[in-house]
Amino acid sequence: MSEIFSGSFTQQEPIPEDAIEAALAVLRHGRLHRYNVAAGEVGEVALLEQEFAAQMGARYCLAVASGGYALATALRAVGVGHSDTVLTNAFTLAPVPGSIAAVGAKPVFVDVTENLTIDLEDLAAKAGQAKVLMLSHMRGHLCDMDRLMEICDAAGITVIEDCAHTMGASWNGVKSGRHGAIGCYSCQTYKHVNAGEGGLLITDDEEIAARAIMLSGSYMLYGRHLAAPGPEVFERVKYETPNISGRMDNLRAAILRPQLRNLDAQVARWNERYRKLEDGLRGTPGLTVVERPAAEVYVGSSFQFLLLDWAEGAVQAVLDRCAARGVELKWFGVPEPVAFTSRYDSWRYTQTPRLPQSDRILAGIIDMRVPLTFSLEDCAQIAHIIRAEVSAVYQSG
Ligand SMILES: *Cc1c(COP(=O)(O)O)cnc(C)c1O
């Protein structure tokens, strides 16, 4: 009987004890709303924003209710509205086109390359079609960010970065989220810090920061922010910016602050696991490992490989055989959206023409989560199982 993996691909680590203590302190005093502070007290959310801004080297930070809310707020804050177009990745997750739809705008999808990054040639070709790029660093793969910024700067395109999978990553020494005008992060359970739900938005632009804070539902309490511009900036925007409530609360912020202090150590642990998987899978016949560029510091919180140009039935056979041995793989090529693996043609509200290059690559993308509850031995075993099953199906085909 062949070996079976028994771990759970959706089980994250428990919340660290210091974060639990901080959460209990908030529960004990009861001031959960971010603007509900005692005389002289600075709330957990304001502190979280101050600390995350410093950690990322950004001037301003806003904590919000979710990553998707951060994306939509970023679009609103740079003035995207009804019937505008926004460039974005053909390979991403549903909250990204969803944020564009939330402001009444229309996505223009840009192709994905075999490296799973945005196709810069296609981006350059489509640069005239929009004034904003919502760049999703999907599954943590960073494109050549220097080249991307050259293209966007030359075309007058404002870049918003979706860093849901790149919190802690960098390109050529610049942190992910610091190339574009705005960086957005998710603090949802399956991302790099876990508050259940939550989002963070960073920027150096004072008007964007003031608008985002007003949008998130600050009423006229923006003076209680620590990572915000001065009151004179709010004076310019406060009557024109609607309140679309999506604040973070002090309980979530309390849980997040200790986790963010530990981010680099967690990134190192994810990457050890990622390398075990990569070592175990490299050289498997028919399987393409996504090679990571030297300029990229990534966070291996998930792992992708390609079964490029395989017949659908053969890919499905690999998935079934791995599943039977406890290895849960997701396939972006599946014709109907399953769980989180939807594709641009599943988002029918966008009415997008076919993208043949992306279709070919999406049809071959296999994806798996790598929770930190997996040991290095678990990762070696998972790679061993995938290698055996891919080889078996490949040889029989
Ligand atoms: C999770 C995710 C988001 C949005 O985050 P939520 O906090 O779930 O709203 C955005 N983009 C990508 C690529 C994601 O995976």
The ligand as an ORCA input file, in Angstrom:
! r2SCAN-3c Opt
* xyz 0 1
  C      -7.593     36.906     -0.335
  C      -7.341     37.726     -1.509
  C      -7.830     39.032     -1.647
  C      -8.840     39.664     -0.744
  O      -8.752     39.424      0.564
  P     -10.017     39.288      1.540
  O      -9.406     39.741      2.813
  O     -10.438     37.861      1.517
  O     -11.086     40.228      1.062
  C      -7.443     39.761     -2.738
  N      -6.626     39.264     -3.676
  C      -6.165     38.012     -3.612
  C      -5.278     37.536     -4.693
  C      -6.508     37.207     -2.537
  O      -6.061     35.951     -2.478
*
